[in-house]
Amino acid sequence: MKAVIFDVDGTLVDSVDLHAKAWQKAFADFGHEFSFDEVRSQIGKGGDQLLPVFLSESEIEERGHALEKHRSQLFKRDYLKQIKAFPQVRDLFLRLLDDGWRIALASSAKGDELDIYKNLCNVADLLEAETSSDDAEKSKPHPDIFQAAVARLKLTPDECIVVGDTPYDADAAGRADILSIGVLCGGFPAEDLTAAGCHALYEGAADLLARYDDSLFHERRPTATAAR
């Protein structure tokens, strides 16, 4: 195995609740009242997959684009500045690089948001590749974003591991034939991540780093493979 592909929202940065609040407010501004928990359970999907959960086909056709644009504006104006990186993301990435792993990001965020997240985590100089919603026809749980990352790395799916916080990440990874690891820092239930196909679960980047020597990343590290 050669590369680790990380989801970003909820995996590397603490943003799931903020995305849910932005969506909930945007729906309300368009006359649709949904509970925070209802909306939050769908975060991890892009708008193309989230809207059909709440709106009819005709509503999406008539006002979906305007609602998505409004949500994006709300998020950038009121919530983006509140996002913080989870602890020890850069330290984890450095450990992975020391073991010979190549690192990529694959996010349902827009490209400009992804740039902000990279700076928050202080990892822009450690990445070999990245993909965003701009690189995918369909968002998670469809496999497009992960497939684009694999292609950008010029690897095959069985040479990669995905790390994500939602069952949609694990589902998308499975559809792309990529092994997945789950993190609980995004707030999704452990049983949902396991059911979606996660090989192992960690609390987040700091927990993965603390338990690194017992992890799949250490067991299958590229430097060890090369030595054999």
N, C-alpha and C positions, 0 to 999 in steps of 0.2 A: 504494500500500500504506500501511497506517495503524497496524498494531499488531504487536508481538512478544509471542508467548506462550511463556513459559519453563517447561519441566519444572524440577523442583527437586532431588530426590535424584540425586546423581551429576553434575548439571549446575551447580548453584549451591553445593551443600554436599557434602562428602566423606563419604558415608554408605553407599555400595554394599556395601563389605566388612562393615560393621557390620550391615546388614540381612541379609546372607547368613549371618553368624554367629548371629544371632537365630533365623532360620528353621532352620538346621542343628541348633541346640540344641533348639529346640521339637520338631522331628521326632524327634530322639534321645530326648527325654523321653517321646514317645509310641511308642517302640519301633521307629523307622525310621531306619536309618543311611544317610545320603547324603554324598558327598564335598562339601567346600567348593566346589570348582569346579563341580560339578553344580548346586548351589543358586545360586551366584553368577550363573551364566549366565541365570537366570530372573528376577533382580532387575530391577525396572522394571515388572513386572506386579503387579497387586493379588492378594490371596489367592484371589479367585474364579477367576483364570486360572492362578495358580501351582500350587495344590493338585492340579489334575487331571494335571499333568505327573508327579507323584510317587505319587499315591494313586488307588485304584480308586473308582468311583462309590459303591460300598457303604461304603467306608472314609470317604469324605467325608461321606456322609449320616449315618453313625453318630458320627463324631468330628471332622469338619472344623471345625465352629464352635468346639468346645472347644480345638482345636489353634491356630486363629487367635487366639483370645482369649489363650491361653497365650503365644503368640509376641509379641503386642502388649505384654503385661505384662513379658515378658523384655526386650524392646527398650527400653521406657521405663525400666525399673529399672537395666539393666546397660550399655546402649549409647548411649542418646540423648545423655547428657551428654558423650560422647566426640566428637560430630560437630562439625566446624569448617567454616566457610564457605571456599570457594575464594577466592583473592586477586582483588581489584579488581572484585568484582561490583557494588558501589555505583557505582564510577567508570564502569563500562560502562553501567549504567542511566542515569546522569546524561548521558552522551554521547548515548544514544538519545533521551532526552527533549529535549535541545538540538536534535536534528534533527527533532523533531516527532512521534516515535513514541509511541504509547500502549503501556503495558506491563501484561501480565497474567501470572499464574502458573497453571499447570494441573498438579496433582500427584496421584499415586495415594496420597499420605499422607492420614491423617485430618486433620480440620480443626485439632485442637489441636496436632498435630505441625507442621503448616504454619505456625502462629503462631510457634512456636519458631524455625523455619528463617528466617522473615522477619526476626526480631530478630537472629539470627546474622549474616545478610547485611546488616543495617541498611538495608533497602529498603522497610519497611512504608509509609513516607510517599511512595513513588515509584510506587505501584501504582494502576492504575485498576480492576482486577478480579482475582479469583482463584477457582479451583475446586479442589475436592479430591475424594477418593473419595466423600464425602457427596453430591456432585452428579452422580454417574454410576451408572447401573444396572450397567454392566460396565466393568472397568478396561482399561487398555492391554494388548494392542494394539488393542482396540476403540476407536472414535473418540469415545466419549461425553464424556470429560473435556474434550477440545479443542473439541468442538461446544458444550458448555456455556459454555466461555470465550468463544467467538465470539459466542454469543447474549448473554452478559452485557455484552460490549463493544458490542453492537448493530451488528455488522459482518457482512460476508459472508466466506466462507473465502478468497477470492482477495485480500482486503485484509489478510491476516495471514501471518506467518511463525512457525513453531514452531522452538524451539531445544531439543534434547534430547541425551542421552548414550547411549541404547540404540536398537537396531533396533526395539524395541516403540514407542518414541516416533515414529520415522519412519514405521512402518507405520500407526500410529493417525492421524498427520497425513495420510498419503496417503489413507486411507479417508475422511477428512473433507475431502478436496480442498484441503489446506493445504500450501504449500511448506515443506520442513523443512531445517534446518541442523544438523549434528552436531558435538558436542564429544567429545573423546577422554578427558577427565579422569575419566569414570566407569569406564574400563578395558575397554570393549568394543572389539573389533578394528575398525580403520578399514574393512576390506573388508566387514564385516557392516553397518556404517552406510551405506556407499555402496550396497550391494546392496538395502538396505531403502528407498532413495530419497532420501538426503540430497543436497542441492544442492551443499553445500560442507562442509569439515571444518576445525575449529580445535582447538587443544589444550584450550582452556577460555576463561573470561571474559577473563583477562589477555591471552591471545593474540589473541582477537577484538578487544579494545580496541587492542592494538598494531598490528593490521592493518586497523583500521576503515576507513581511507580507501580501501582497495582492496576492501572488502566489499560485498555486496549491500545491506547496511543503509545504507551511504553512497550507493550508486548509486541506490537507490529511495527515498531519504529523503522523507518527506511534505513537508518544507519546500521541497525542490527541485521536487516535483510541483506544489505550490501556486504556486511562482514561475512555472512554465511556463504 
